[in-house]
Amino acid sequence: MRWSQTFIPTLKETPADAEIPSHKLLLRAGLIRKLTGGLYTFLPLGLRALRKVEQIVREEMDRAGALEVLMPALQPPEIWQRSGRYQAAREVLFRLQDRAKREWLLGPTHEEVITTVVAGEISSYRQLPKNFYQIQTKFRDEIRPRFGLMRAKEFIMKDAYSFDATDEAAQISYRKMYDAYARIFQRCGLKTIPVEADAGVMGGKFSHEFMVPAETGESEVVYCEDCGYAANIEKATSAAPKSEIRNPKSEIEKFATPGVVTIEALAQPPYHIPADRQIKTLVYLLESKLILILLRGDHQLNEAKLAGVLGTTQFRAATAEEIYAELGAHPGSLGGVAATLKSGTLPIYADEALRGAVGMTTGANEDGFHLRNVSIERDLVVQQWADLRLAQAGEACSQCGRPLKVRRAIEVGHVFKLGTKYSEALGALFLDEEGKQQPAIMGCYGIGVTRTLQAIIEQCNDTDGIIWPVSVAPYAVCITPLTVTADSPVMILAEKICAELSSHGVEVILDDREERPGVKFKDSELIGFPIRIAIGEKSLAKGEVELKPRAGTLVAVKSDGAVARVLQLLHV
Ligand SMILES: [Zn+2]
C-alpha cells in the first residue's frame, strides 16, 4: 500500500478532550475519529488493527470448538422480561419504538437471544455440549462515555454462550474459554492478569475477569504477591482484623458531640476516638423497609457484596428524611444500639470485622450525641454477619496473611459460569440419558474487542507514539524512501523491497509522500509500525539501507539483505 493512496490523518496536537494516552494516540495516529461522545468512526489504519484483533479472537474461539453465529442487534423486550433482566439492566438499555409504537431494544449482550435459539433447536443431551459465539456491535446507554473506545455507547464485542448437560461438562467448557482467553490476549501482545470477579446482575455462579494493569484503568484489582491471589475489588476479601479487647465490662455512656457528623471529626480533639474504634452506621432501603449496615469506622461498604448478601440489587441508600422519620436523628448521629431504636430492632447487617468488638463508639440516634463503651454483641441485635467491606491495600490476604496490594486495571475479558437462570426462564431444556427433562447449564464469555484494541495501545506506547505488537499492527513494515522521484535508484529499491516483502505475506506501507524525512519518521513512530526501512541516497551509495525496529535501535544493513533481516525480525 502506498501512503499517498490510503488515508492517515495524523495530528500534531492532542485533541483537548482526550484524557488518557491510548485515546490521544488513537486520534493522533489517525486511527479513529469522534462523531460525538461515545461514538467513533474507524479510519483505514484503525480498522486494519481492529480486524487483526478480531481475527485472533476468531481463530482461538474456533480452535476451542466454539461455533460462529450472528444474532440481531435489535431485540424484542419480551425475552428480557422473561429472563428477569429487563428491570435490572433497564438503565443501560437503549430502547426505541417502531412506527406502531412497539418497543424494541438494542442488545448490550445476547443471553436471551441465544437461549431462545437453543430452546427451539436442542432437545437431547446428545446435541450437547454446544458453544456459540459472535463478533458484533453492542449498545450501552453509558451515562458518561469517556476514554475513547474504553467506555463507549456503541462497541464491538465477542460474546460466547456455552450449553452443557452436566455440571462437570460446564466446568470443562468454562476452562476451555478461560484458556482460549489467555491465548488470545497473549497473541495480541497484551499482558493480562486473570482475577476472580463478582458475577453482578448477570446472575452468575462464579467468574473471572482478564485485566490489563494500567494506571488509567477504571477497575481495581486486589492482589497478593506472595500467594498469587487476585480479585476484582468488588469481589476481593481480606482477613477480618482481630478486635482488640478494651474495657469489656464498662457500661454504655452517652456524651455530647455538638456539630460532629463525621468519623474524621470524632477522631480529632477533643474526642480522640480513632476511626477503627468507631462503628459506621449506614441506612439502606430494601423493599421499602429500612435496614442498617454496620462497618468499622475506617472501612468502606462494598455494595456488590451487600447485593450478594441481600440476594438482590434492588436497594438504595435511604434519604435523610426517610432516616429521620424512622430513627429520629440525622446522618452523623446514627447507631444500631437496640435501646436507642424506636422499635427496639431494625434488621442489622454487620461486617465481620466488627464481630466481638467492644469499647466502640457509635451515634446515639439523637442529633449531637454519641455513645461510648458499646459492645457489639451485648448492645446490638445483629441479624446477619457478613463480609461487607471493601478490601484495602495493606490488609492481610485471606489466603496467606501477607499484606494485600491494590492496583488499577482495564477489564478486557470476562468469563462467567451462569448456571441455569436463563435456560430455565427461556425454556432451554433437554432430555438427559434417563429421559428426564433438564435445563441446560450455561456459561457466557465476553471480550471487548474495541476495548482490547485500545488496551494494547495503552500498554504499548512511549513518548513518540504507539509500539504495535506485530500481530495486530496495521502494517508490519513501513518503507521510507527519502526521495520519491519516480525511477530514482532510491524509489526503485523501495519498490523492490516492498514487492519482495509482500510476496512473503508481509504487510508493507510505502511512504511515497513528498515530505521532509523528519515528518515521515515522526509519523511512522507515532503510528508505531513495528519496523521501518529508511532508504536514502547517502546510505545507498554504500549499498546499505537503515532498518529501525520501533522499539529497538537503528542498524545499517546491506540493501540486498534487508528483506531476509526483516523476515527474521518478524519471525516469518
Ligand atoms: Zn496471599
Residues whose N, C-alpha, C, O or C-beta is under 5 A from the ligand:
A	BS01	ZN	C224 D226 C227 Y229 C397 Q399 C400 G401 R402
